[in-house]
Amino acid sequence: MNRRERAAELEYLETRILQQRLDMGHALHDWRDATAPIDHGWQRLMQWRAPLLGGLGLLTALGVRRPRSTRAWMRRGLSTFLLANRARALYRLMRR
C-alpha cells in the first residue's frame, strides 16, 4: 500500500466517522423527543416527592392505629381519584 492509497483510505474513514457522529446526534435528538413526556412526568413526580412521602407516612401511622377507618378513607380517596380521572378523560373526549 503506498501513501496515496493510505491517505485515501484515511480520508474515507474520517468522513465515515464524521457521518456516524452526525447520525448519532440526530438519533439522540429523536430519542430526547420520544422520551420527553416520560421525563416531564418524572420531574413532576419528583416535584411532589416530599409531600407524597409525608402523606404516606401519616397514612401509615393512621393505618396502624385505626385500620378500618383508614381503609375506608383510602377507598373513598381512590374512588374520588378514579372518578376525577374518568371525568377528565370524558371532558377531553368531548372537547375533540
ABEGO torsion letter per residue (X at the ends): XBAAAAAAAAAAAAAAAAAAAAAAAAAAAAAAAAAAAAAAAAAAAAAAAAAAAAAAAAAAAAAAABAAAAAAAAAAAAAAAAAAAAAAAAAAAAAX
